[in-house]
Amino acid sequence: MNSSIASWFSDFVHTDYLWVVEVFFVVFFTTFLSFICSRFLGKLRKRARGTKNVWDDALFESIYAPSRYIIWLVGFSYAAEIAGSQAQVSIFDAIPAIRRVGTIAIFSWFLVNMIGRAERNLMNPDYARDPLDPTTASAVGKLLRVSVVITAALVALQSMGYSISGVLAFGGIGGIAVGFAAKDLLANFFGGLMIYLDRPFKVGDWIRSPDKEIEGTVEHIGWRQTCIRTFDKRPLYVPNATFTQISVENPSRMTNRRIYETIGLRYDDIAKMSVIVADVDKMLKNHEAIDQTQTIIVNFNTFASSSVDFFVYTYTKTKNWIEFHKIKQDVLLKIVDIVEQHGAEMAFPTSTIHVPNHLEILDKSDAPHTSDETSPNGDH
């Protein structure tokens, strides 16, 4: 490049000052090319924003800034090389290595940005017909970004003259030492990896554990810990290794919600039990919010101490917690109506006292009078 520029200007410029013209030309061309690239990619980025394609948005949004930086890096590095050839200073010998490392860094920056934007687009229903769940998208995005960074670092070291095989060997030995020193950190890392692979829960799920006091909504799954928002709105940070040692229940994945209630009638209404049970069963089978494909049971169940009980066992169609309680309330009130329609009453704990027929309660005036005289023993 330097020789071609020199031959082009040799007939017009004195040789001693030719490098100044070359530097000016390189800087001017770099500025012009950066301006053209910025305008061109800006129009493409604006047009991509008007579409709902996952990849064109990610590509043009990610490449816009790195493209200008790489033009300036290459242009100014060549200009510096031209100036350095006249200055004869050893520091300018590092310019080619700096250009290579800078190019690798900018290209890695572009890839990391593109992965991040594609991750967000794939979770957005406006871009993806079948959006990925946040847990899967986050896991894949993190793995890809880590892979890009590690690969870029190894390539940069190789371009600077370092042997990758030596670096990998040193990394293997160092990894053993780090493994012993940070075993808890590694346990949490692999615990997070198991969550991503097995997917017992995802971001937004309501989870709880019968083994520990853990219950709430999953907000974030990191490589070291998972953030759970409890129902009193406090954040709970759980190390990922914990989930490999406990049982986790995921109520968010239930198919239905269950109504299981015991209803008690008075012993005086036991003759009406069969018709009441039949009407409650009929009501449930005609209820639009009850899932008719699931089990429906209404049966006289037991003789309790103060009542005769029948139980209701059924499932709602909805899984929503608030809507479920509205349906349950409606079902229970309809059961009360059925009981009252048959002239029966709900039972409550009672006690019955049986009084013998020969026992009479005397009036106070009929009670025998006691003597006020002192007894022979001196007692009153």
C-alpha positions in Angstrom: 0.0 0.0 0.0 2.8 2.4 0.9 4.7 1.8 -2.4 1.6 2.4 -4.5 0.8 5.7 -2.8 4.5 6.7 -3.1 4.5 6.0 -6.9 1.2 7.9 -7.4 2.5 11.1 -5.6 6.2 10.9 -6.6 5.8 13.2 -9.6 4.0 15.9 -7.6 5.4 15.9 -4.1 8.9 16.2 -2.8 10.0 12.8 -1.4 10.9 14.2 2.0 7.3 15.2 2.7 5.6 12.4 0.8 4.7 10.5 4.1 2.7 13.6 5.3 0.5 13.4 2.2 0.1 9.7 2.6 -1.0 10.1 6.2 -3.4 12.8 5.2 -4.8 10.7 2.3 -5.3 7.6 4.6 -7.0 9.7 7.3 -9.2 11.4 4.8 -10.2 8.1 3.1 -10.9 6.5 6.5 -13.2 9.4 7.5 -15.0 9.3 4.2 -15.4 5.5 4.3 -16.7 5.7 7.9 -19.2 8.3 6.9 -20.5 6.3 4.0 -20.7 3.1 6.1 -22.5 4.9 8.9 -25.1 6.3 6.5 -25.6 3.0 4.6 -25.9 0.9 7.7 -28.1 3.5 9.4 -30.6 3.2 6.6 -30.5 -0.6 6.7 -30.9 -0.5 10.5 -33.9 1.8 10.2 -35.5 -0.5 7.6 -34.8 -3.6 9.7 -36.7 -2.0 12.6 -39.8 -1.9 10.5 -39.8 -5.7 9.9 -40.5 -8.5 12.4 -37.6 -10.7 11.4 -35.5 -12.0 14.2 -32.1 -11.9 12.5 -32.0 -8.7 10.4 -32.7 -6.6 13.5 -30.0 -8.4 15.4 -27.5 -8.2 12.6 -27.8 -4.5 11.7 -28.3 -3.3 15.2 -25.1 -5.2 16.3 -22.9 -4.3 13.3 -23.6 -0.6 13.3 -21.1 0.6 15.9 -18.4 -2.1 15.5 -18.2 -1.4 11.7 -17.2 2.2 12.3 -14.7 1.3 15.0 -13.0 -1.3 12.8 -12.7 1.2 9.9 -11.1 3.8 12.2 -8.8 1.1 13.8 -7.5 -0.1 10.4 -7.2 3.4 8.9 -5.4 5.0 11.9 -3.1 1.9 12.3 -1.9 2.3 8.7 -1.5 6.0 9.1 0.6 5.3 12.2 2.7 2.8 10.3 3.4 5.4 7.7 4.4 7.9 10.3 6.4 5.3 12.2 8.5 4.5 9.1 9.8 8.0 9.2 10.2 8.3 13.0 12.2 5.0 13.3 10.9 4.5 16.8 10.6 0.9 18.1 7.2 1.4 19.6 5.6 1.6 16.2 6.7 -2.0 15.6 3.8 -3.1 17.8 1.1 -1.5 15.5 0.4 -4.7 13.4 -0.1 -6.7 16.5 -2.4 -4.0 18.0 -4.4 -4.0 14.8 -4.9 -7.7 14.8 -5.9 -7.8 18.5 -8.2 -4.8 18.0 -9.8 -6.5 15.0 -10.4 -9.7 17.0 -11.9 -7.7 19.9 -14.2 -5.6 17.7 -15.4 -8.7 15.9 -16.0 -10.5 19.2 -17.9 -7.4 20.4 -20.1 -7.7 17.3 -20.8 -11.4 17.9 -21.6 -10.9 21.6 -24.0 -8.0 20.7 -25.7 -10.1 18.0 -26.2 -13.0 20.3 -27.7 -10.8 23.0 -30.1 -9.1 20.6 -31.1 -12.4 19.0 -31.8 -13.8 22.4 -34.2 -10.9 23.2 -35.9 -11.2 19.8 -36.4 -15.0 20.2 -38.2 -14.4 23.5 -40.4 -11.6 22.0 -43.7 -12.8 20.6 -43.6 -9.9 18.2 -40.6 -11.4 16.4 -40.9 -15.2 17.0 -44.1 -17.1 16.2 -43.2 -19.6 18.9 -41.1 -17.7 21.5 -38.4 -19.4 23.5 -38.9 -19.5 27.2 -36.5 -17.1 29.1 -34.7 -19.9 30.8 -33.7 -21.7 27.6 -32.9 -18.5 25.7 -30.7 -17.2 28.6 -28.8 -20.5 28.9 -28.0 -20.8 25.2 -27.1 -17.1 25.1 -24.7 -17.3 28.0 -23.0 -20.4 26.6 -22.5 -18.8 23.2 -21.2 -15.5 24.7 -18.7 -17.4 26.9 -17.6 -19.5 23.9 -17.0 -16.3 21.8 -15.0 -14.6 24.6 -12.8 -17.6 25.2 -12.2 -18.3 21.5 -11.4 -14.6 21.0 -8.9 -14.6 23.9 -7.1 -17.7 22.5 -6.9 -16.3 19.0 -5.6 -13.0 20.3 -2.9 -14.8 22.3 -1.9 -16.8 19.2 -1.8 -13.6 17.1 0.6 -12.0 19.6 3.0 -15.0 19.3 2.0 -17.0 22.4 1.6 -20.7 22.1 -2.0 -21.8 22.7 -0.9 -25.3 23.6 1.2 -23.9 26.4 -1.7 -21.7 27.6 -4.1 -24.7 27.6 -1.6 -26.8 29.5 -1.2 -24.1 32.1 -4.9 -23.7 32.2 -5.3 -27.4 32.9 -2.9 -27.3 35.8 -4.4 -24.1 37.1 -7.9 -25.6 36.7 -7.1 -28.4 39.2 -5.9 -25.9 41.8 -9.0 -23.7 41.2 -11.2 -26.7 41.4 -10.0 -27.5 44.9 -10.1 -23.9 46.1 -13.5 -23.1 44.6 -15.4 -26.4 44.9 -18.6 -24.6 46.2 -18.5 -22.2 43.3 -18.1 -25.0 40.8 -20.9 -26.9 42.5 -23.2 -23.9 42.0 -22.1 -23.6 38.4 -22.9 -27.2 37.6 -26.1 -26.9 39.6 -27.2 -24.1 37.3 -26.2 -26.1 34.3 -28.4 -29.0 35.5 -31.3 -26.5 35.9 -30.8 -25.4 32.3 -30.6 -29.0 31.0 -33.3 -30.7 33.1 -35.6 -27.6 33.3 -37.5 -28.4 36.5 -38.5 -24.8 36.5 -38.1 -21.6 34.4 -38.3 -17.9 35.0 -41.8 -16.9 36.0 -42.7 -20.3 37.6 -44.1 -20.6 41.1 -42.0 -23.2 42.9 -41.7 -24.5 46.5 -39.7 -27.2 48.3 -41.1 -29.5 51.0 -37.5 -29.9 52.3 -36.7 -26.2 52.9 -38.6 -23.0 53.4 -38.4 -22.0 49.7 -41.5 -20.8 48.0 -42.1 -18.0 45.5 -41.8 -17.0 41.8 -38.5 -17.5 40.0 -37.1 -14.1 38.8 -33.6 -15.0 37.5 -31.5 -18.1 37.1 -27.8 -17.3 37.1 -24.7 -19.4 36.9 -24.2 -19.3 40.7 -27.6 -18.6 42.3 -31.3 -18.3 41.5 -33.4 -15.4 42.6 -36.9 -16.2 43.9 -39.4 -13.5 44.8 -41.4 -14.8 47.9 -45.1 -14.0 48.2 -44.3 -11.2 50.7 -42.2 -9.6 47.9 -38.8 -10.3 49.4 -36.0 -11.6 47.2 -34.6 -15.0 48.1 -31.2 -15.9 46.7 -30.7 -19.7 46.6 -27.3 -21.3 45.6 -27.9 -23.5 42.6 -26.2 -26.5 44.3 -29.1 -26.5 46.7 -31.5 -27.7 43.9 -29.4 -30.8 43.4 -30.1 -31.9 47.0 -33.7 -31.1 47.6 -37.1 -31.9 46.1 -38.7 -29.1 44.2 -42.4 -28.8 43.5 -43.6 -26.7 40.5 -47.3 -25.8 41.0 -47.1 -23.6 37.9 -47.2 -26.8 35.8 -50.3 -28.3 37.3 -53.0 -29.2 34.8 -56.0 -28.4 37.1 -56.8 -27.1 40.6 -58.6 -29.4 43.0 -61.6 -28.7 45.2 -61.6 -31.2 48.1 -64.1 -30.3 50.9 -66.0 -32.1 53.6 -69.5 -31.0 54.4 -71.2 -31.9 57.7 -75.0 -32.2 58.2 -77.0 -32.6 61.4 -77.8 -36.1 62.6 -81.4 -35.1 62.4 -81.0 -34.7 58.6 -79.4 -38.1 57.8 -82.6 -39.2 56.0 -82.0 -36.4 53.5 -78.4 -37.3 52.8 -78.9 -39.3 49.7 -80.9 -36.7 47.8 -78.6 -33.9 48.9 -75.5 -35.9 47.7 -77.3 -36.7 44.4 -78.2 -33.0 43.7 -74.6 -31.8 44.6 -73.2 -34.4 42.2 -75.6 -33.2 39.5 -74.7 -29.6 40.1 -71.0 -30.3 39.7 -71.5 -32.2 36.5 -73.4 -29.3 35.0 -71.0 -26.6 36.3 -69.2 -24.9 33.4 -66.0 -24.2 35.3 -65.6 -27.9 36.5 -63.5 -30.1 34.3 -65.7 -33.0 33.4 -62.8 -35.1 32.1 -61.4 -35.3 35.6 -62.6 -37.3 38.7 -65.9 -36.0 40.3 -66.8 -37.7 43.6 -69.7 -36.7 46.0 -70.3 -39.4 48.6 -71.5 -39.8 52.2 -68.3 -40.4 54.0 -68.4 -40.7 57.8 -70.3 -40.5 61.1 -68.5 -37.7 62.9 -69.0 -36.8 66.6 -71.4 -33.9 65.8 -72.4 -34.5 62.2 -72.8 -36.8 59.3 -70.3 -35.9 56.6 -70.1 -36.1 52.9 -67.2 -35.0 50.8 -66.8 -33.2 47.4 -63.8 -34.1 45.2 -63.5 -32.4 41.9 -61.2 -30.3 39.6 -61.6 -26.9 38.0 -60.6 -26.1 34.5 -58.6 -23.1 35.4 -55.1 -23.0 37.0 -55.3 -19.4 37.9 -55.2 -18.9 41.7 -57.6 -16.0 41.9 -60.1 -17.5 39.5 -60.0 -20.8 41.2 -61.1 -19.3 44.5 -64.0 -17.6 42.8 -65.1 -20.9 41.4 -64.7 -22.7 44.7 -66.8 -20.0 46.4 -69.5 -20.4 43.8 -69.5 -24.2 44.3 -69.7 -24.0 48.1 -72.5 -21.5 48.0 -74.5 -23.7 45.6 -74.0 -26.6 48.0 -75.4 -24.5 50.8 -78.4 -23.7 48.7 -79.0 -27.4 47.9 -78.8 -28.3 51.6 -81.3 -25.5 52.5 -83.7 -26.5 49.6 -84.1 -29.9 51.3 -84.8 -28.4 54.7 -81.5 -29.5 56.1 -78.9 -27.6 58.0 -75.2 -27.6 58.3 -73.9 -29.1 61.5 -71.7 -27.5 64.1 -70.2 -29.0 67.3 -73.1 -29.6 69.8 -73.6 -31.5 73.1 -76.8 -33.2 74.3 -77.7 -33.6 78.0 -80.1 -36.4 78.8 -82.1 -35.7 82.0 -83.8 -38.8 83.7 -87.6 -38.6 84.0 -87.7 -39.1 87.8 -85.3 -36.2 88.4 -87.2 -33.1 89.6 -85.8 -29.6 90.0 -87.1 -28.0 93.2 -88.0 -24.4 93.6 -85.8 -22.6 96.1 -88.7 -22.0 98.4 -89.3 -25.7 98.6 -85.8 -26.5 99.7 -85.3 -27.8 103.3 -84.1 -25.1 105.8 -80.8 -25.7 107.5 -80.3 -25.1 111.2 -78.3 -22.2 112.4 -77.5 -23.9 115.7 -74.0 -25.1 116.4 -73.4 -28.8 116.1 -72.2 -30.8 119.0 -68.8 -30.7 117.4 -68.7 -27.0 117.3 -69.2 -26.8 113.5 -71.7 -24.5 111.7 
